[in-house]
Amino acid sequence: MLRVRPIVWTPHFQEAAAQLLGVGLTCLENDGDWAEFDSGNGKVGLFRESADQYRVSLAFELRDATIFVRRTLADGTHAELADTSNGPGARVTTSDGFSFELAASEDLSVPDATALPAVTALWHTPDPAAANKVLANIGAKFVRDQPDGGALFRAKNGGFVTTAKAEVSGVELEIRHDGGTLTVGSGSES
């Protein structure tokens, strides 16, 4: 099981929550400092933070962290069991030091890959080929190449990740919905 679930860190928690609801996501949990939203095709985590601007982190959900770590290491990507922002799970670290978390989840729902809204994490990286290899090694499924050397991947249990060439690593959240596209976190650090 693998599901895309980027995390948005923001001082404007209530406004961000309302924005996610406004584009059609469903709130699964909200305690005022942490909320989780489901699009039916990927999830979004939302954390209250005191910084002055939005920051987006690449993150996923998985079912069994131990099996995930074993398989990912065998495929050549560094992974380890780790505590995540939402409890036990795993952490992947790339050769250039970029890292992301994968939180354990029992939600095994399978999405309609064409459903809207759809969650896409945009992974900006100096080395799209290396990022593409990492995504393949964690079980994301290749969809198509992008013109800049990046690629689009889909997670089995929902959501997409697009890699794109950039001078520094960073993550954006893109939600395609009936009214267009919402993008959050332009150039955010991971």
N, C-alpha and C positions, 0 to 999 in steps of 0.2 A: 504494500500500500504506500502510495506517495501522493501528497496533496500540496499544492502551492498555498502558502499562507504568509505573505509578507507582513511585516509588522511596521506600523506607522507610529512614531514617537512624536507627541505634540503637546504644547502647552494649551492648545485650543481644543481640548478633548470633546466638549459638548458639541461644538460647531462641526468638528470632524465626524462625530457620530451621526449628526443630523444629515451631513452631506452624503455619507455612505448609505443611510436609509433612503435619502432622496433619489439615488440612482438605482434603487431596487434591491439592495442587499437586505437580508434578514438578520436581525440582532439575535444571537444565540445566548449571549451573556453580557451583562454590563454592571460592574460594581462601582462605577464612577472613576476608577483609575485604570481599569482594564476592561476591554470589551472585545468580543469576537463576533464577526459578521460572516455570513455565508451567502455566496452568490448563486449556489447551485452548481457553479463551475469554478471552484477555488474559494478560499476564505481570506479574510483580512483580520489581523490582530491590531488593536488600537491601545496604546499605552499613554497615560498622562505623563508628561515630562516638563521640567521647568525651563528648558532651553527656549530661545526666542523663535525658533523655526522648526518646521517639519523635518523629520529625519526618517528614512525608510530603510529597513533591514531586510535582506533576503532571508526567507525562512520557509520551512515546510512542515508538514505533519507526516508521521510514519506510524506503523503499527508496532513493530518489534525492533527496538533499537539494537539489541545484541546481534540479531541476524543481519540487520542493515550494515552495521559496522564491519562484521566479518566479510560480507559480500563486497562492500565498497573497498576495503583494504585489498581484497583479492583482485579487484579490478584495477588497482594501482592508484587510488586516490586516498589521501589521509583522512581517516574518520576515527572518532573516539566516542565512547559513552560520555555524556556530560549532562549537567543540569542546564535546562534552558529557562527562558523567561517564564515558561508555564509548566515547570516540573521536569521530570526525567526525560531523557531523549538522547540525542547525539549531536556532535558538532563536526563539520567538515572544514578543513583548512586547505586552501590551495597552495601551490608552490610559491606564489608571490605574497602569501600571508593573508589574503582575503579569506574570511570565514563566514559561515552561516550555521544556524541551528535547525534542528529537526525535532519537534516535540512529539512525544508519544500520544497517540489518539486511538480510541476504539471505534471512531466513526468510519465505517467502511462503505459508505454510500458511494455509488458510481454515478458520475454526472452525465448529462447529455452534453457532449463536446461542442454542440452548436448553440447551446442555451446562452441567453443574455440575461443578466449581466455576466460578463466573464472577466476573471482576474488574471492579469499578466504582470509578472515581475520583469522589469527591464534591467538587466545586469550589464552595466557599462564596465568595460575592462580593457586594459592595454593589450591583452592577448586573448581574443575571442576563441581561437582554436583550442587553447588550454581550457577555457571555461566550457566550451562545447564538450570536451572530453570528460570533464568533471560531471556535467549534467548527465551524460550517457552512463557514466560509472555509478551514479546514484540511482539510476533506474528511470530517468526521464526519457520519453520517447521522442526521437527526432521527427520533426514535421517538415521543415524546409529550410534551405539556406537563405541568408539575407545578403544583400549586395555588398556590405562592408566586411564580409568574412564571418559575421555572426550567424546565428541560426535561431529558429523557433523550435521549442520543445514543449511537449505536453506531459502533464503528470497524470498517471492512471486514474487517480481519484479526484481530479479536478484542477483546473488552472493551467497557466502557461508561463514559460520563462523564455524571454528573448535575450540573446547576448548581442552586444553591440560594441564596436571599436570606440575607445575613449582614452584620453591621456591618463586618467586616474580611475580607480575602481569606485563604483557607486551604484546605487539602486534607485529606481523609480517604480511607483505603482501605477498601473494603467488599468482602468475598468471600462470596458466597452459596454454600453447600455443602449437602450432603445433611442435615447435622445442624443447620442454621440459618444464621446470619450472623456473620462475624468482622469487627469494625470496629477500625481502627488509626488513631491520629493525630488524635483529636478536637481540632479547632481548630488544627491545626498550621499554621505559617507556611510559605509556599511558598519 
